[in-house]
Amino acid sequence: MTEYGPETYGERVADVYDTWYGDLGDAGAEVAVLAELAAGGRALELGIGTGRVALPLAARGVEVHGIDASAAMVERLRAKPGGGAIPVTIGDMTEVGVEGPFRLVFVVFNTFFMLPSQEAQVRCMANVASVLEPGGRFLLHAFVPDVSRFRDDQELTVRSVGVDEVRLDASRYDPHLQRVDSTQIRITEAGTRLVHTRLRFAYPPELDLMARLAGLEPESRWGSFRREPFTADSAFHVTVYRKPA
Ligand SMILES: C[S@@+](CC[C@H](N)C(=O)[O-])C[C@H]1O[C@@H](n2cnc3c(N)ncnc32)[C@H](O)[C@@H]1O
């Protein structure tokens, strides 16, 4: 079986990423919040991918930088109008090996959970704090874990059934590591497409603790980029941490 590393997801999904996820979510509201937090300063996206968010943010005049482990994802970004002008470092976001300071560092669409262990996540937060300018913000957007969907630590979901395609998600859950290994399976007459994701999830209080360890203060938590209140029913959260001035 192929080893799974920081670059594996991107290398496997790059050619279809924009078709599958290009119009995902509420990009207008997302970019508006990020532009406001960047407040005329430099911004850094962890796991910038094909530029789904970074490109419209740069189009609003924000100086956006990026880091990503997958050269194939970044190649897609660079091929788009404006993509060549965004400085991107190929590397592991655990280390945040980019020269600061930044007024805003952000990681969206569950990408923080792609760091495979608590240790890597703690290290990433500390490195984020070190490249933030005083008063700068770290925005993290991710799902709120819901382990009730697993039975016997596994789940098989039928996403769609059609004449030309069947989509399944097969997942295994490790409660001790808080890790979910999922393979998206798309079956067509031409063949089967597999995209594997390994996520180490964390509940919001654990993320807050990691932030505190890094010297960041929790500032806001919303249920969406439209700044809806975060409640016990929220499936996602948008959290902003601040480096003290
Ligand atoms: C779900 S995609 C999100 C891309 C983009 N931020 C967006 O919202 O569309 C996750 C991205 O993170 C990258 N990635 C995953 N693990 C990484 C790591 N350890 N270091 C840097 N990039 C990573 C992947 O290559 C991929 O481009």
The ligand as a Tripos MOL2 file, in Angstrom:
@<TRIPOS>MOLECULE
LIG
   27    29     1     0     0
SMALL
NO_CHARGES

@<TRIPOS>ATOM
      1 C1         -8.5550   20.4770    1.5190 C.3       1 LIG1
      2 S1         -7.2490   21.1920    0.6130 S.3       1 LIG1
      3 C2         -7.6000   22.9190    0.8710 C.3       1 LIG1
      4 C3         -7.0260   23.8100   -0.2070 C.3       1 LIG1
      5 C4         -7.4680   25.2730   -0.0840 C.3       1 LIG1
      6 N1         -7.0440   25.8380    1.1870 N.3       1 LIG1
      7 C5         -8.9740   25.3890   -0.2070 C.2       1 LIG1
      8 O1         -9.6060   25.7930    0.7570 O.co2     1 LIG1
      9 O2         -9.5030   25.0330   -1.2570 O.co2     1 LIG1
     10 C6         -5.8870   20.9150    1.6920 C.3       1 LIG1
     11 C7         -4.5610   21.4200    1.1540 C.3       1 LIG1
     12 O3         -3.5960   21.3030    2.1900 O.3       1 LIG1
     13 C8         -2.4140   20.7160    1.6790 C.3       1 LIG1
     14 N2         -1.7350   20.0310    2.7870 N.ar      1 LIG1
     15 C9         -2.1230   18.9070    3.4490 C.ar      1 LIG1
     16 N3         -1.2580   18.6060    4.4240 N.ar      1 LIG1
     17 C10        -0.2880   19.5710    4.3910 C.ar      1 LIG1
     18 C11         0.8790   19.8260    5.1610 C.ar      1 LIG1
     19 N4          1.2490   19.0310    6.1740 N.pl3     1 LIG1
     20 N5          1.6210   20.9160    4.8500 N.ar      1 LIG1
     21 C12         1.2740   21.7300    3.8380 C.ar      1 LIG1
     22 N6          0.1750   21.5320    3.0680 N.ar      1 LIG1
     23 C13        -0.6000   20.4820    3.3520 C.ar      1 LIG1
     24 C14        -2.8840   19.7980    0.5660 C.3       1 LIG1
     25 O4         -1.8450   19.5370   -0.3550 O.3       1 LIG1
     26 C15        -4.0270   20.6220   -0.0280 C.3       1 LIG1
     27 O5         -3.5670   21.4840   -1.0240 O.3       1 LIG1
@<TRIPOS>BOND
     1     1     2 1
     2     2     3 1
     3     2    10 1
     4     3     4 1
     5     4     5 1
     6     5     6 1
     7     5     7 1
     8     7     8 2
     9     7     9 1
    10    10    11 1
    11    11    12 1
    12    11    26 1
    13    12    13 1
    14    13    14 1
    15    13    24 1
    16    14    15 ar
    17    14    23 ar
    18    15    16 ar
    19    16    17 ar
    20    17    18 ar
    21    17    23 ar
    22    18    19 1
    23    18    20 ar
    24    20    21 ar
    25    21    22 ar
    26    22    23 ar
    27    24    25 1
    28    24    26 1
    29    26    27 1
@<TRIPOS>SUBSTRUCTURE
     1 LIG1         1 GROUP 0 **** ****
